[in-house]
Amino acid sequence: MRALTPKVLSEIDAAVATAKRTGSLIRIYAEAEKIRRSNLADNIALEDIVEELMIQCACGPGFELDPYEALDSLIGDKQISRRWSATVH
């Protein structure tokens, strides 16, 4: 696991704070991919960002985890596949 940069951690904190403030769930893979793309120069794996988001969300707003959403995020597919998902509150 590569250490997350302060900028990435800040973006994760902001996403979690927004979810807490609005009372919404975070779509983990979609949010992680958005953060990864805005920090491509840091060369951080998507899985590392997902892990940190899950840790922070588990103690706060909760999250929605859809494994197929990960594939959609990686290939840039905007249509969400709904085969199965898990929601953690």
Secondary structure, 3 states (H helix, E strand, C coil): CCCCCHHHHHHHHHHHHHHHHHCCCEEHHHHHHHHHHHCHHHCCCHHHHHHHHHHHHHCCCCEEECHHHHHHHHHCCCCCCCCCCEEEC
